[in-house]
């Protein structure tokens, strides 16, 4: 029996939680963030923000994260905030919401809401029978979780 395996880059576990996949993405974010910080330290703030958006906001398969602990989500959110702070050379304890607002950049929760809203709209508009069933059932756990994320619950 296998406890976990990768499928198309997403880590699936026997308990069907997404904590391992969030940790995979957190590590990848740390690697990408450190690379940008080192290689582009002398660039302008505008260029750094553009690079951050391109390399640190992708979160592959994040719209599939529906079953995870709050701690796992908090750890990746903190990593995201810290990469942005390091890139712009901001103090460690500056306000995350203020730094993102000042840079006109989406924070972690805004990105998650946008990604979930995007997949939800694609599922609802799909001609696939299975996806239509998921979109039509109000008691579907995936749909309930997506709505909680979009509504900020």
C-alpha positions in Angstrom: 0.0 0.0 0.0 1.2 3.5 -0.9 0.7 6.4 1.6 1.1 9.1 -1.1 1.9 9.5 -4.7 2.3 12.3 -7.3 -0.2 12.6 -10.1 0.3 15.4 -12.6 2.5 17.2 -10.1 -0.2 17.1 -7.3 0.5 15.0 -4.2 -2.3 12.6 -3.4 -2.4 11.0 0.0 -4.3 8.0 1.4 -6.2 10.2 3.8 -7.2 12.6 0.9 -5.8 15.7 2.7 -3.9 18.4 0.8 -1.3 19.2 3.5 1.5 17.4 1.7 0.7 19.2 -1.5 0.6 22.6 0.3 4.1 21.8 1.7 5.3 20.9 -1.8 4.1 24.2 -3.1 5.6 26.1 -0.1 9.0 24.6 -0.7 8.8 25.4 -4.4 7.7 29.0 -3.5 10.7 29.3 -1.2 13.1 28.1 -4.0 11.6 30.4 -6.6 11.5 33.4 -4.2 15.1 33.0 -3.1 16.2 32.7 -6.7 14.5 36.0 -7.6 15.8 37.8 -4.5 19.4 36.8 -5.2 19.4 37.3 -9.0 17.4 40.5 -9.2 18.5 42.3 -6.1 19.6 45.4 -8.0 16.5 45.7 -10.2 13.8 48.4 -9.7 10.8 47.8 -7.5 8.5 47.7 -10.5 10.6 44.9 -12.1 10.8 43.0 -8.8 7.0 43.1 -8.4 6.5 41.9 -12.0 8.9 39.0 -11.3 7.1 38.2 -8.1 3.8 38.1 -9.9 5.2 35.9 -12.6 7.1 33.4 -10.5 5.4 33.4 -7.0 1.7 33.6 -7.7 1.1 30.5 -9.8 0.4 27.9 -7.0 0.0 25.0 -9.3 -3.3 23.0 -8.7 -4.2 25.3 -5.7 -7.8 25.4 -6.7 -7.9 21.7 -5.8 -6.8 22.3 -2.2 -10.1 21.6 -0.4 -9.1 19.5 2.5 -6.2 20.8 4.6 -5.4 22.0 8.1 -5.4 25.7 8.9 -1.8 25.4 9.9 -0.7 24.1 6.4 -2.5 27.1 4.7 -1.0 29.5 7.2 2.5 28.2 6.6 2.3 28.8 2.8 0.7 32.2 3.3 3.5 33.3 5.7 6.1 32.0 3.1 4.4 34.0 0.4 4.5 37.2 2.6 8.1 36.6 3.5 9.3 36.2 0.0 7.6 39.5 -0.9 9.2 41.2 2.1 12.7 39.9 1.2 12.3 40.9 -2.4 11.4 44.5 -1.6 13.8 44.6 1.5 10.9 45.4 3.9 11.2 44.8 7.6 10.2 41.4 8.8 7.2 42.6 10.9 5.7 45.1 8.5 2.0 44.8 7.7 1.4 42.2 5.0 -1.9 43.8 3.9 -0.3 47.3 3.7 2.7 46.1 1.7 0.5 44.3 -0.8 -1.8 47.3 -1.1 1.0 49.7 -1.5 2.6 47.5 -4.3 -0.9 47.0 -5.9 -0.3 43.3 -5.7 -2.7 40.5 -4.6 -2.2 38.9 -1.2 -2.3 35.2 -0.7 -6.1 35.0 0.1 -7.0 37.2 -2.9 -5.1 34.9 -5.2 -6.8 31.8 -3.7 -10.2 33.4 -4.1 -9.5 34.3 -7.8 -8.2 30.8 -8.6 -11.2 29.1 -7.0 -13.7 31.5 -8.6 -12.0 30.7 -12.0 -12.2 26.9 -11.6 -15.8 27.2 -10.3 -16.9 29.2 -13.4 -15.1 26.7 -15.7 -16.8 23.8 -14.0 -20.2 25.4 -14.2 -19.7 26.2 -17.9 -18.3 22.8 -18.9 -20.2 20.4 -21.2 -18.7 17.4 -19.3 -21.4 15.4 -17.6 -19.4 14.7 -14.4 -18.5 18.4 -14.0 -22.1 19.4 -14.7 -23.2 17.1 -11.8 -20.6 18.6 -9.5 -21.8 22.1 -10.4 -25.5 21.3 -10.0 -25.3 19.7 -6.6 -25.4 22.1 -3.6 -24.3 19.3 -1.2 -21.1 18.6 -3.1 -18.2 18.9 -0.7 -15.9 20.4 -3.3 -18.4 23.0 -4.3 -19.1 23.9 -0.6 -15.4 24.4 0.0 -15.0 26.5 -3.1 -17.9 28.7 -2.0 -16.3 29.1 1.5 -13.1 30.2 -0.1 -14.7 32.7 -2.5 -16.8 34.1 0.4 -13.8 34.3 2.6 -15.0 31.9 5.3 
